[in-house]
Amino acid sequence: MNKIKIGVLREEKSPPDMRVPLTPLICAELTKQYPNLEIYVQPSAIRCYHDSEYTAFGVTLKEDVSDCDILMGVKEVPYDKLIPNKKYFFFSHTIKKQPHNTKLMHALISKQIEMIDYETLTDKNHNRIIGFGRYAGVVGAYNGILGYGLKYDLFRLHPAHKCRDRAEMEEELKRVKLPNIKIALTGGGRVANGAIETLSALRIRKVTPEEFLMSSFREPVYCQLNPRDYVEREGDHNFDLHDFFKHPEHFTSKFAPYTKETDLFISAHYWDPRSPKMFSTDDIKAPDFHISVIADITCDIDGSVPTTIRSTTINNPFYGYNMKTDKEDLAFTKDSICIMAVDNLPCELPRDSSDDFGKDLKERVIPHLVGSDADKVIERATICKQSKLMPAFEYLSDYAY
């Protein structure tokens, strides 16, 4: 049986990312499960799992990983660090023709890299099988609660990135005492489910959209809104989700009633640029517009949430959107909506998010690498190989060559 060598790369993009694709324990479990598999890890001073934790699990540290068959990182590998003729796994941020990664895309082609982007890994029904979305939701909802506490001087929580792990973060949540606010959450995927985990840790009761709009409560509540709740096709009362995904430009927003009842809005839905915005800047100026804190986990600049005019950072997660001027303001002023738009939320809990990601990698991807790829999971996800774009990604030709 041929040996397969995987090299876990040191993250070298700036600013540095502390996450890892494979944790020390998962490395040990994989090499035990697959006798023909060897895993090597490049030393790193910034990784959330220390070098000593890898060696404690019997994983070999190795600076030169050029003899490895497969190289795995998290964020983009700097194009001048790419080793020719290798198989790489990382988030390349190229499949939407991102301008800032044009040189990276050119290097993948010129260096004959076999590029598999985690974002393109799907099952036979084309559903994504791996990602950090769950922890984006977990942390994004936490930041929304943190921001609400700061805006109204109700409580002060330790930021998630200053907690050792999720367990410590959830200990912080025990200090939260919310008034009878209403929280609207949009989305139904991994991100939204992660947000629900945080709201559930706070024991916030879930109500239906109808109850949310029509009733008053003596306790904090939240409702989860799916597309049928916030968009509609004019003149058509029979909502068709498939039609919305295929032709979102034919739909208009019906989110306006929720803007009058919501205190904290957590945006965790996927947004197609052809889709309508959730609300307009004119809606914000209405006297009954009630939203005062927005945790925009999706963080689409000038996207579905028009108050997201820029992304924020882990160290400075909030800014204010002045409702009168439509300009950025201080985060917690009376006339401002507090906006949280951190675009790398899973990095706030790197150990937990890496463990979650690594488990999916172990269960859903590695078997197709080490054994047979009969379901074509790897083949489907390969962007380029031997200096050529794969058929599903030929739309990138004007960007790649």
Contacts in CASP RR format, 6 or more apart in sequence:
PFRMAT RR
TARGET T0000
AUTHOR 0000-0000-0000
METHOD contacts of the structure
MODEL  1
MNKIKIGVLREEKSPPDMRVPLTPLICAELTKQYPNLEIYVQPSAIRCYH
DSEYTAFGVTLKEDVSDCDILMGVKEVPYDKLIPNKKYFFFSHTIKKQPH
NTKLMHALISKQIEMIDYETLTDKNHNRIIGFGRYAGVVGAYNGILGYGL
KYDLFRLHPAHKCRDRAEMEEELKRVKLPNIKIALTGGGRVANGAIETLS
ALRIRKVTPEEFLMSSFREPVYCQLNPRDYVEREGDHNFDLHDFFKHPEH
FTSKFAPYTKETDLFISAHYWDPRSPKMFSTDDIKAPDFHISVIADITCD
IDGSVPTTIRSTTINNPFYGYNMKTDKEDLAFTKDSICIMAVDNLPCELP
RDSSDDFGKDLKERVIPHLVGSDADKVIERATICKQSKLMPAFEYLSDYA
Y
1 35 0 8 1.000
1 36 0 8 1.000
2 36 0 8 1.000
3 36 0 8 1.000
3 37 0 8 1.000
3 38 0 8 1.000
4 34 0 8 1.000
4 36 0 8 1.000
4 37 0 8 1.000
4 38 0 8 1.000
4 69 0 8 1.000
4 70 0 8 1.000
4 369 0 8 1.000
4 370 0 8 1.000
5 38 0 8 1.000
5 39 0 8 1.000
5 40 0 8 1.000
5 67 0 8 1.000
5 68 0 8 1.000
5 69 0 8 1.000
5 70 0 8 1.000
6 22 0 8 1.000
6 37 0 8 1.000
6 38 0 8 1.000
6 39 0 8 1.000
6 40 0 8 1.000
6 68 0 8 1.000
6 69 0 8 1.000
6 70 0 8 1.000
6 71 0 8 1.000
6 72 0 8 1.000
7 39 0 8 1.000
7 40 0 8 1.000
7 41 0 8 1.000
7 42 0 8 1.000
7 62 0 8 1.000
7 65 0 8 1.000
7 68 0 8 1.000
7 70 0 8 1.000
7 71 0 8 1.000
7 72 0 8 1.000
8 20 0 8 1.000
8 21 0 8 1.000
8 22 0 8 1.000
8 27 0 8 1.000
8 39 0 8 1.000
8 40 0 8 1.000
8 41 0 8 1.000
8 42 0 8 1.000
8 72 0 8 1.000
8 73 0 8 1.000
9 42 0 8 1.000
9 65 0 8 1.000
9 71 0 8 1.000
9 72 0 8 1.000
9 73 0 8 1.000
9 77 0 8 1.000
9 90 0 8 1.000
10 42 0 8 1.000
10 43 0 8 1.000
10 44 0 8 1.000
10 47 0 8 1.000
11 17 0 8 1.000
11 18 0 8 1.000
11 19 0 8 1.000
11 44 0 8 1.000
11 46 0 8 1.000
11 47 0 8 1.000
11 73 0 8 1.000
11 74 0 8 1.000
11 75 0 8 1.000
12 77 0 8 1.000
12 78 0 8 1.000
12 81 0 8 1.000
13 75 0 8 1.000
13 76 0 8 1.000
13 77 0 8 1.000
13 78 0 8 1.000
16 46 0 8 1.000
17 74 0 8 1.000
17 75 0 8 1.000
17 344 0 8 1.000
17 347 0 8 1.000
17 350 0 8 1.000
18 46 0 8 1.000
18 47 0 8 1.000
18 48 0 8 1.000
18 347 0 8 1.000
18 350 0 8 1.000
19 48 0 8 1.000
19 74 0 8 1.000
19 132 0 8 1.000
19 346 0 8 1.000
19 347 0 8 1.000
19 350 0 8 1.000
19 353 0 8 1.000
19 354 0 8 1.000
19 357 0 8 1.000
20 47 0 8 1.000
20 48 0 8 1.000
20 49 0 8 1.000
20 73 0 8 1.000
20 74 0 8 1.000
20 350 0 8 1.000
20 354 0 8 1.000
21 72 0 8 1.000
21 73 0 8 1.000
21 74 0 8 1.000
21 89 0 8 1.000
21 90 0 8 1.000
21 354 0 8 1.000
21 357 0 8 1.000
21 358 0 8 1.000
21 361 0 8 1.000
22 30 0 8 1.000
22 39 0 8 1.000
22 72 0 8 1.000
22 358 0 8 1.000
22 361 0 8 1.000
22 362 0 8 1.000
23 49 0 8 1.000
23 351 0 8 1.000
23 354 0 8 1.000
23 355 0 8 1.000
23 358 0 8 1.000
24 49 0 8 1.000
24 53 0 8 1.000
24 54 0 8 1.000
24 56 0 8 1.000
24 57 0 8 1.000
24 59 0 8 1.000
25 57 0 8 1.000
25 355 0 8 1.000
26 355 0 8 1.000
26 358 0 8 1.000
26 359 0 8 1.000
26 361 0 8 1.000
26 362 0 8 1.000
27 39 0 8 1.000
27 41 0 8 1.000
27 54 0 8 1.000
27 57 0 8 1.000
27 59 0 8 1.000
28 57 0 8 1.000
28 58 0 8 1.000
28 59 0 8 1.000
29 362 0 8 1.000
30 37 0 8 1.000
30 39 0 8 1.000
30 362 0 8 1.000
30 366 0 8 1.000
31 37 0 8 1.000
31 38 0 8 1.000
31 39 0 8 1.000
34 366 0 8 1.000
34 370 0 8 1.000
36 370 0 8 1.000
37 370 0 8 1.000
39 59 0 8 1.000
39 60 0 8 1.000
40 59 0 8 1.000
40 60 0 8 1.000
40 61 0 8 1.000
40 62 0 8 1.000
40 65 0 8 1.000
40 68 0 8 1.000
41 51 0 8 1.000
41 54 0 8 1.000
41 59 0 8 1.000
41 60 0 8 1.000
41 61 0 8 1.000
41 62 0 8 1.000
42 61 0 8 1.000
42 62 0 8 1.000
42 63 0 8 1.000
42 65 0 8 1.000
43 51 0 8 1.000
43 61 0 8 1.000
43 63 0 8 1.000
44 51 0 8 1.000
48 350 0 8 1.000
48 351 0 8 1.000
48 354 0 8 1.000
49 351 0 8 1.000
49 354 0 8 1.000
51 61 0 8 1.000
54 61 0 8 1.000
55 61 0 8 1.000
65 71 0 8 1.000
65 83 0 8 1.000
66 83 0 8 1.000
68 86 0 8 1.000
69 86 0 8 1.000
69 87 0 8 1.000
70 86 0 8 1.000
70 87 0 8 1.000
70 88 0 8 1.000
70 89 0 8 1.000
70 369 0 8 1.000
71 77 0 8 1.000
71 83 0 8 1.000
71 86 0 8 1.000
71 87 0 8 1.000
71 88 0 8 1.000
71 89 0 8 1.000
72 88 0 8 1.000
72 89 0 8 1.000
72 90 0 8 1.000
73 88 0 8 1.000
73 89 0 8 1.000
73 90 0 8 1.000
74 90 0 8 1.000
74 91 0 8 1.000
75 90 0 8 1.000
75 91 0 8 1.000
76 90 0 8 1.000
76 91 0 8 1.000
76 92 0 8 1.000
76 93 0 8 1.000
76 101 0 8 1.000
76 104 0 8 1.000
77 88 0 8 1.000
77 90 0 8 1.000
77 104 0 8 1.000
79 103 0 8 1.000
79 104 0 8 1.000
79 106 0 8 1.000
79 107 0 8 1.000
79 108 0 8 1.000
80 107 0 8 1.000
82 88 0 8 1.000
82 107 0 8 1.000
82 108 0 8 1.000
82 111 0 8 1.000
82 113 0 8 1.000
83 111 0 8 1.000
84 111 0 8 1.000
84 112 0 8 1.000
84 113 0 8 1.000
85 111 0 8 1.000
85 112 0 8 1.000
85 113 0 8 1.000
86 113 0 8 1.000
86 114 0 8 1.000
87 113 0 8 1.000
87 114 0 8 1.000
87 116 0 8 1.000
88 108 0 8 1.000
88 113 0 8 1.000
88 114 0 8 1.000
88 115 0 8 1.000
88 116 0 8 1.000
89 116 0 8 1.000
89 117 0 8 1.000
89 118 0 8 1.000
90 117 0 8 1.000
90 118 0 8 1.000
91 117 0 8 1.000
91 118 0 8 1.000
91 119 0 8 1.000
92 101 0 8 1.000
92 104 0 8 1.000
92 105 0 8 1.000
92 108 0 8 1.000
92 115 0 8 1.000
92 117 0 8 1.000
92 119 0 8 1.000
92 383 0 8 1.000
93 100 0 8 1.000
93 101 0 8 1.000
94 101 0 8 1.000
94 104 0 8 1.000
94 105 0 8 1.000
94 108 0 8 1.000
94 117 0 8 1.000
94 383 0 8 1.000
94 396 0 8 1.000
94 399 0 8 1.000
95 117 0 8 1.000
95 119 0 8 1.000
95 120 0 8 1.000
95 383 0 8 1.000
95 393 0 8 1.000
95 396 0 8 1.000
97 396 0 8 1.000
97 399 0 8 1.000
102 399 0 8 1.000
105 396 0 8 1.000
105 399 0 8 1.000
105 400 0 8 1.000
106 400 0 8 1.000
106 401 0 8 1.000
107 113 0 8 1.000
108 115 0 8 1.000
108 383 0 8 1.000
108 384 0 8 1.000
108 400 0 8 1.000
109 384 0 8 1.000
109 387 0 8 1.000
109 388 0 8 1.000
109 389 0 8 1.000
109 400 0 8 1.000
109 401 0 8 1.000
110 387 0 8 1.000
112 385 0 8 1.000
112 386 0 8 1.000
112 387 0 8 1.000
113 384 0 8 1.000
114 382 0 8 1.000
114 384 0 8 1.000
114 385 0 8 1.000
114 386 0 8 1.000
115 382 0 8 1.000
115 383 0 8 1.000
115 384 0 8 1.000
115 385 0 8 1.000
116 378 0 8 1.000
116 381 0 8 1.000
116 382 0 8 1.000
116 383 0 8 1.000
117 381 0 8 1.000
117 383 0 8 1.000
118 130 0 8 1.000
118 131 0 8 1.000
119 128 0 8 1.000
119 131 0 8 1.000
120 380 0 8 1.000
120 381 0 8 1.000
120 382 0 8 1.000
120 383 0 8 1.000
121 128 0 8 1.000
121 129 0 8 1.000
121 130 0 8 1.000
121 364 0 8 1.000
121 365 0 8 1.000
121 377 0 8 1.000
121 378 0 8 1.000
121 380 0 8 1.000
121 381 0 8 1.000
122 128 0 8 1.000
122 129 0 8 1.000
122 377 0 8 1.000
122 380 0 8 1.000
122 381 0 8 1.000
123 129 0 8 1.000
123 375 0 8 1.000
123 377 0 8 1.000
124 375 0 8 1.000
124 376 0 8 1.000
129 360 0 8 1.000
129 364 0 8 1.000
129 365 0 8 1.000
129 377 0 8 1.000
130 357 0 8 1.000
130 360 0 8 1.000
130 361 0 8 1.000
130 364 0 8 1.000
130 365 0 8 1.000
131 190 0 8 1.000
131 357 0 8 1.000
131 360 0 8 1.000
132 346 0 8 1.000
132 353 0 8 1.000
132 356 0 8 1.000
132 357 0 8 1.000
133 190 0 8 1.000
133 191 0 8 1.000
133 194 0 8 1.000
133 346 0 8 1.000
134 190 0 8 1.000
134 191 0 8 1.000
134 193 0 8 1.000
134 194 0 8 1.000
134 197 0 8 1.000
134 353 0 8 1.000
134 356 0 8 1.000
135 194 0 8 1.000
135 345 0 8 1.000
135 346 0 8 1.000
135 349 0 8 1.000
135 352 0 8 1.000
135 353 0 8 1.000
135 356 0 8 1.000
136 191 0 8 1.000
136 194 0 8 1.000
136 297 0 8 1.000
136 345 0 8 1.000
136 346 0 8 1.000
137 190 0 8 1.000
137 191 0 8 1.000
137 192 0 8 1.000
137 193 0 8 1.000
137 194 0 8 1.000
137 195 0 8 1.000
137 197 0 8 1.000
137 198 0 8 1.000
137 268 0 8 1.000
137 297 0 8 1.000
137 345 0 8 1.000
138 166 0 8 1.000
138 194 0 8 1.000
138 195 0 8 1.000
138 197 0 8 1.000
138 198 0 8 1.000
138 349 0 8 1.000
139 160 0 8 1.000
139 198 0 8 1.000
139 342 0 8 1.000
139 345 0 8 1.000
139 346 0 8 1.000
139 348 0 8 1.000
139 349 0 8 1.000
140 195 0 8 1.000
140 198 0 8 1.000
140 266 0 8 1.000
140 295 0 8 1.000
140 297 0 8 1.000
140 340 0 8 1.000
140 342 0 8 1.000
140 345 0 8 1.000
141 185 0 8 1.000
141 194 0 8 1.000
141 195 0 8 1.000
141 196 0 8 1.000
141 197 0 8 1.000
141 198 0 8 1.000
141 199 0 8 1.000
141 266 0 8 1.000
141 295 0 8 1.000
141 297 0 8 1.000
142 157 0 8 1.000
142 160 0 8 1.000
142 169 0 8 1.000
142 173 0 8 1.000
142 198 0 8 1.000
143 160 0 8 1.000
143 295 0 8 1.000
143 317 0 8 1.000
143 340 0 8 1.000
143 342 0 8 1.000
143 345 0 8 1.000
144 264 0 8 1.000
144 266 0 8 1.000
144 293 0 8 1.000
144 295 0 8 1.000
144 340 0 8 1.000
145 157 0 8 1.000
145 173 0 8 1.000
145 176 0 8 1.000
145 178 0 8 1.000
145 198 0 8 1.000
145 202 0 8 1.000
145 264 0 8 1.000
146 157 0 8 1.000
146 159 0 8 1.000
146 160 0 8 1.000
146 317 0 8 1.000
147 293 0 8 1.000
147 318 0 8 1.000
147 338 0 8 1.000
147 340 0 8 1.000
148 154 0 8 1.000
148 178 0 8 1.000
148 181 0 8 1.000
148 263 0 8 1.000
148 264 0 8 1.000
148 292 0 8 1.000
148 293 0 8 1.000
148 338 0 8 1.000
149 155 0 8 1.000
149 156 0 8 1.000
149 157 0 8 1.000
149 176 0 8 1.000
150 156 0 8 1.000
150 318 0 8 1.000
150 331 0 8 1.000
150 332 0 8 1.000
150 338 0 8 1.000
151 292 0 8 1.000
151 293 0 8 1.000
151 331 0 8 1.000
151 332 0 8 1.000
151 338 0 8 1.000
154 177 0 8 1.000
154 178 0 8 1.000
154 179 0 8 1.000
155 175 0 8 1.000
155 176 0 8 1.000
155 177 0 8 1.000
157 172 0 8 1.000
157 173 0 8 1.000
157 175 0 8 1.000
157 176 0 8 1.000
158 168 0 8 1.000
158 169 0 8 1.000
158 172 0 8 1.000
159 314 0 8 1.000
159 317 0 8 1.000
159 348 0 8 1.000
160 169 0 8 1.000
160 348 0 8 1.000
160 349 0 8 1.000
161 314 0 8 1.000
161 315 0 8 1.000
161 347 0 8 1.000
161 348 0 8 1.000
161 349 0 8 1.000
163 169 0 8 1.000
163 172 0 8 1.000
163 349 0 8 1.000
164 351 0 8 1.000
165 349 0 8 1.000
165 351 0 8 1.000
165 352 0 8 1.000
166 349 0 8 1.000
166 352 0 8 1.000
169 349 0 8 1.000
170 201 0 8 1.000
173 198 0 8 1.000
173 201 0 8 1.000
173 202 0 8 1.000
176 202 0 8 1.000
178 202 0 8 1.000
178 204 0 8 1.000
178 220 0 8 1.000
179 220 0 8 1.000
180 216 0 8 1.000
180 217 0 8 1.000
180 218 0 8 1.000
180 219 0 8 1.000
180 220 0 8 1.000
180 221 0 8 1.000
181 220 0 8 1.000
181 263 0 8 1.000
181 264 0 8 1.000
182 212 0 8 1.000
182 217 0 8 1.000
182 220 0 8 1.000
182 221 0 8 1.000
182 222 0 8 1.000
182 223 0 8 1.000
182 261 0 8 1.000
182 262 0 8 1.000
182 263 0 8 1.000
182 264 0 8 1.000
183 199 0 8 1.000
183 204 0 8 1.000
183 220 0 8 1.000
183 221 0 8 1.000
183 222 0 8 1.000
183 223 0 8 1.000
183 262 0 8 1.000
183 263 0 8 1.000
183 264 0 8 1.000
183 265 0 8 1.000
183 266 0 8 1.000
184 212 0 8 1.000
184 222 0 8 1.000
184 223 0 8 1.000
184 225 0 8 1.000
184 258 0 8 1.000
184 261 0 8 1.000
184 262 0 8 1.000
184 264 0 8 1.000
184 265 0 8 1.000
184 266 0 8 1.000
185 192 0 8 1.000
185 195 0 8 1.000
185 196 0 8 1.000
185 199 0 8 1.000
185 222 0 8 1.000
185 223 0 8 1.000
185 224 0 8 1.000
185 225 0 8 1.000
185 266 0 8 1.000
185 268 0 8 1.000
186 192 0 8 1.000
186 224 0 8 1.000
186 225 0 8 1.000
186 226 0 8 1.000
186 230 0 8 1.000
186 265 0 8 1.000
186 266 0 8 1.000
186 267 0 8 1.000
186 268 0 8 1.000
186 269 0 8 1.000
186 278 0 8 1.000
187 224 0 8 1.000
187 225 0 8 1.000
187 226 0 8 1.000
187 268 0 8 1.000
187 269 0 8 1.000
187 270 0 8 1.000
188 224 0 8 1.000
188 226 0 8 1.000
188 268 0 8 1.000
188 269 0 8 1.000
189 268 0 8 1.000
189 270 0 8 1.000
191 268 0 8 1.000
191 269 0 8 1.000
191 297 0 8 1.000
191 298 0 8 1.000
192 224 0 8 1.000
192 268 0 8 1.000
192 269 0 8 1.000
194 268 0 8 1.000
195 266 0 8 1.000
195 268 0 8 1.000
195 297 0 8 1.000
196 206 0 8 1.000
196 224 0 8 1.000
199 206 0 8 1.000
199 222 0 8 1.000
202 220 0 8 1.000
204 220 0 8 1.000
204 221 0 8 1.000
204 222 0 8 1.000
205 217 0 8 1.000
205 219 0 8 1.000
205 220 0 8 1.000
205 221 0 8 1.000
205 222 0 8 1.000
206 221 0 8 1.000
206 222 0 8 1.000
206 223 0 8 1.000
206 224 0 8 1.000
207 215 0 8 1.000
207 217 0 8 1.000
207 221 0 8 1.000
207 222 0 8 1.000
207 223 0 8 1.000
208 223 0 8 1.000
209 223 0 8 1.000
209 225 0 8 1.000
209 229 0 8 1.000
209 258 0 8 1.000
211 221 0 8 1.000
211 223 0 8 1.000
212 221 0 8 1.000
212 223 0 8 1.000
212 258 0 8 1.000
212 261 0 8 1.000
213 257 0 8 1.000
213 258 0 8 1.000
213 261 0 8 1.000
225 255 0 8 1.000
225 258 0 8 1.000
227 239 0 8 1.000
227 241 0 8 1.000
227 244 0 8 1.000
227 269 0 8 1.000
228 239 0 8 1.000
228 241 0 8 1.000
229 254 0 8 1.000
230 253 0 8 1.000
230 254 0 8 1.000
230 255 0 8 1.000
230 258 0 8 1.000
230 278 0 8 1.000
231 244 0 8 1.000
231 248 0 8 1.000
231 251 0 8 1.000
231 252 0 8 1.000
231 253 0 8 1.000
231 254 0 8 1.000
231 255 0 8 1.000
231 275 0 8 1.000
231 276 0 8 1.000
232 239 0 8 1.000
232 251 0 8 1.000
232 252 0 8 1.000
232 254 0 8 1.000
233 239 0 8 1.000
233 240 0 8 1.000
233 243 0 8 1.000
233 244 0 8 1.000
233 250 0 8 1.000
233 251 0 8 1.000
233 252 0 8 1.000
234 252 0 8 1.000
243 250 0 8 1.000
244 251 0 8 1.000
245 272 0 8 1.000
247 274 0 8 1.000
248 272 0 8 1.000
248 274 0 8 1.000
248 275 0 8 1.000
248 276 0 8 1.000
249 274 0 8 1.000
249 275 0 8 1.000
251 275 0 8 1.000
251 276 0 8 1.000
252 276 0 8 1.000
253 276 0 8 1.000
253 277 0 8 1.000
253 278 0 8 1.000
253 279 0 8 1.000
255 278 0 8 1.000
255 279 0 8 1.000
256 279 0 8 1.000
256 283 0 8 1.000
258 265 0 8 1.000
259 279 0 8 1.000
259 283 0 8 1.000
259 286 0 8 1.000
259 289 0 8 1.000
259 290 0 8 1.000
259 291 0 8 1.000
260 288 0 8 1.000
260 289 0 8 1.000
260 290 0 8 1.000
261 290 0 8 1.000
262 290 0 8 1.000
262 291 0 8 1.000
263 290 0 8 1.000
263 291 0 8 1.000
263 292 0 8 1.000
263 293 0 8 1.000
264 291 0 8 1.000
264 292 0 8 1.000
264 293 0 8 1.000
264 294 0 8 1.000
264 295 0 8 1.000
265 291 0 8 1.000
265 293 0 8 1.000
265 294 0 8 1.000
265 295 0 8 1.000
265 305 0 8 1.000
266 294 0 8 1.000
266 295 0 8 1.000
266 297 0 8 1.000
267 278 0 8 1.000
267 294 0 8 1.000
267 295 0 8 1.000
267 296 0 8 1.000
267 297 0 8 1.000
267 298 0 8 1.000
267 304 0 8 1.000
267 305 0 8 1.000
268 297 0 8 1.000
268 298 0 8 1.000
269 298 0 8 1.000
269 304 0 8 1.000
270 298 0 8 1.000
271 298 0 8 1.000
271 300 0 8 1.000
271 303 0 8 1.000
271 304 0 8 1.000
273 303 0 8 1.000
275 304 0 8 1.000
276 304 0 8 1.000
277 303 0 8 1.000
277 304 0 8 1.000
277 305 0 8 1.000
277 306 0 8 1.000
278 304 0 8 1.000
278 305 0 8 1.000
278 306 0 8 1.000
279 306 0 8 1.000
280 306 0 8 1.000
281 306 0 8 1.000
281 326 0 8 1.000
283 289 0 8 1.000
284 306 0 8 1.000
284 307 0 8 1.000
284 321 0 8 1.000
284 323 0 8 1.000
284 326 0 8 1.000
284 337 0 8 1.000
285 323 0 8 1.000
285 324 0 8 1.000
289 323 0 8 1.000
291 337 0 8 1.000
292 337 0 8 1.000
292 338 0 8 1.000
293 337 0 8 1.000
293 338 0 8 1.000
293 340 0 8 1.000
294 305 0 8 1.000
294 307 0 8 1.000
294 308 0 8 1.000
294 337 0 8 1.000
294 338 0 8 1.000
294 339 0 8 1.000
294 340 0 8 1.000
295 340 0 8 1.000
296 305 0 8 1.000
296 307 0 8 1.000
296 308 0 8 1.000
296 339 0 8 1.000
296 340 0 8 1.000
296 341 0 8 1.000
297 345 0 8 1.000
298 304 0 8 1.000
298 305 0 8 1.000
299 308 0 8 1.000
299 311 0 8 1.000
299 341 0 8 1.000
299 342 0 8 1.000
299 343 0 8 1.000
300 308 0 8 1.000
301 308 0 8 1.000
301 309 0 8 1.000
301 310 0 8 1.000
301 311 0 8 1.000
302 308 0 8 1.000
302 309 0 8 1.000
307 321 0 8 1.000
307 337 0 8 1.000
307 339 0 8 1.000
308 339 0 8 1.000
308 341 0 8 1.000
309 321 0 8 1.000
309 328 0 8 1.000
310 319 0 8 1.000
310 328 0 8 1.000
310 341 0 8 1.000
311 341 0 8 1.000
311 342 0 8 1.000
311 343 0 8 1.000
312 318 0 8 1.000
312 319 0 8 1.000
312 339 0 8 1.000
312 340 0 8 1.000
312 341 0 8 1.000
312 342 0 8 1.000
312 343 0 8 1.000
313 342 0 8 1.000
314 342 0 8 1.000
314 344 0 8 1.000
314 347 0 8 1.000
314 348 0 8 1.000
317 340 0 8 1.000
317 341 0 8 1.000
317 342 0 8 1.000
318 331 0 8 1.000
318 332 0 8 1.000
318 338 0 8 1.000
318 339 0 8 1.000
318 340 0 8 1.000
319 328 0 8 1.000
319 329 0 8 1.000
319 330 0 8 1.000
319 331 0 8 1.000
319 339 0 8 1.000
319 341 0 8 1.000
320 328 0 8 1.000
320 329 0 8 1.000
320 330 0 8 1.000
320 331 0 8 1.000
320 332 0 8 1.000
320 333 0 8 1.000
320 336 0 8 1.000
320 337 0 8 1.000
320 338 0 8 1.000
320 339 0 8 1.000
321 327 0 8 1.000
321 328 0 8 1.000
321 329 0 8 1.000
321 336 0 8 1.000
321 337 0 8 1.000
321 339 0 8 1.000
322 328 0 8 1.000
322 329 0 8 1.000
322 333 0 8 1.000
322 335 0 8 1.000
322 336 0 8 1.000
323 335 0 8 1.000
323 336 0 8 1.000
323 337 0 8 1.000
324 335 0 8 1.000
329 335 0 8 1.000
329 336 0 8 1.000
330 336 0 8 1.000
331 338 0 8 1.000
331 339 0 8 1.000
332 338 0 8 1.000
342 348 0 8 1.000
346 353 0 8 1.000
347 353 0 8 1.000
364 377 0 8 1.000
365 377 0 8 1.000
365 378 0 8 1.000
368 375 0 8 1.000
368 377 0 8 1.000
368 378 0 8 1.000
369 378 0 8 1.000
373 379 0 8 1.000
379 390 0 8 1.000
380 392 0 8 1.000
382 390 0 8 1.000
383 389 0 8 1.000
383 390 0 8 1.000
383 393 0 8 1.000
383 396 0 8 1.000
384 390 0 8 1.000
384 393 0 8 1.000
384 400 0 8 1.000
389 396 0 8 1.000
389 397 0 8 1.000
389 400 0 8 1.000
END
